[in-house]
Amino acid sequence: MAKAKVTPPIDNSVLGGGVNQNTQKEKRDVEGKIADVLNKIGIDKVLHFLVFAWIVAIGLAYSFTTGVYCFLGMVVLSLVKELVIDKKIDWVDLIAGIVGGMITFLAYLPKDWIL
């Protein structure tokens, strides 16, 4: 599957009328750096990370058990997606998703469990 290229937006009209040229240039520089990072990592891996984290967070909002079921369901769905749509399993995509889910679990742990 071909990598999608991320390009920073060209339209800077959202900045409003009172913004000077230096601020616009700095904004374009930051957007360019973000686009460079996304192009290096790959947008598919970033989306796996974010979707896993989001679905697990929704499950954890109900209960810890629901969060675990959502996590396991996302692993299965990710494998099916890789086999059906991409025709080949990209293990790095799957690992990116698992890391996103695990970070969400860590964010929901009670403080007394961590220390």
C-alpha positions in Angstrom: 0.0 0.0 0.0 1.4 3.4 -1.0 2.2 5.8 1.8 -0.1 8.8 2.0 1.8 12.1 1.9 0.9 14.7 4.5 1.3 18.3 3.4 0.7 21.4 5.5 -2.3 23.5 4.6 -1.5 26.5 2.3 -4.4 28.7 3.4 -3.4 30.8 6.4 -6.6 32.9 6.4 -7.6 31.4 9.8 -5.0 33.5 11.5 -7.0 36.6 11.1 -6.1 40.1 10.0 -3.8 41.3 12.8 -1.1 38.7 12.4 2.3 39.8 11.1 4.3 37.9 8.5 6.8 36.5 11.1 3.9 34.7 12.9 2.6 33.3 9.7 6.1 32.1 8.7 6.5 30.4 12.2 3.1 28.7 11.8 4.1 27.4 8.4 7.4 26.2 9.8 5.6 24.3 12.6 3.1 22.8 10.2 6.0 21.7 7.9 7.8 20.0 10.8 4.6 18.2 11.8 4.1 17.1 8.2 7.7 15.9 8.0 7.3 13.8 11.2 4.0 12.3 9.9 5.6 11.4 6.6 8.6 9.7 8.3 6.4 7.7 10.7 3.6 7.0 8.2 0.0 8.2 8.6 -1.3 4.6 8.8 0.8 3.9 12.0 -0.4 7.2 13.5 -4.0 6.3 12.7 -3.7 2.8 14.3 -2.2 4.4 17.4 -5.0 7.0 17.7 -7.9 4.7 16.8 -6.8 2.1 19.3 -6.4 4.7 22.0 -9.8 6.3 21.3 -11.7 3.0 21.3 -10.1 1.7 24.4 -10.8 5.0 26.2 -14.4 4.7 25.3 -14.5 1.2 26.7 -12.7 2.2 29.8 -15.3 5.0 30.4 -17.8 2.2 31.0 -15.6 -0.3 33.0 -12.2 -1.8 33.0 -13.6 -5.1 31.6 -15.2 -3.3 28.7 -11.9 -1.6 28.0 -10.1 -5.0 27.9 -12.8 -6.3 25.5 -12.5 -3.2 23.3 -8.7 -3.6 23.3 -8.9 -7.3 22.2 -11.6 -6.5 19.7 -9.4 -3.8 18.2 -6.5 -6.3 17.9 -8.7 -8.7 16.0 -10.2 -6.0 13.8 -6.7 -4.6 13.0 -5.5 -8.1 12.0 -8.6 -8.5 9.7 -8.0 -5.0 8.2 -4.4 -5.8 7.5 -5.3 -9.1 5.8 -8.3 -8.0 3.9 -7.5 -4.4 2.9 -3.7 -4.4 2.9 -3.4 -8.0 1.8 -0.3 -8.4 4.1 0.1 -8.0 7.8 2.2 -5.0 8.7 3.3 -5.8 12.2 4.5 -2.3 12.9 0.9 -1.0 12.4 -0.4 -3.6 14.8 2.3 -2.7 17.4 1.5 1.0 17.0 -2.1 0.3 17.8 -1.3 -1.9 20.8 1.0 0.8 22.2 -1.8 3.3 21.8 -4.2 1.1 23.7 -1.6 0.4 26.4 -0.9 4.1 26.9 -4.6 4.6 27.4 -4.7 1.8 30.0 -1.9 3.5 31.8 -3.7 6.8 31.8 -6.7 5.2 33.5 -4.8 3.3 36.2 -5.5 4.6 39.7 -2.5 6.6 41.2 -2.0 4.2 44.1 -1.4 1.3 41.6 1.5 3.2 39.9 3.5 4.2 43.0 
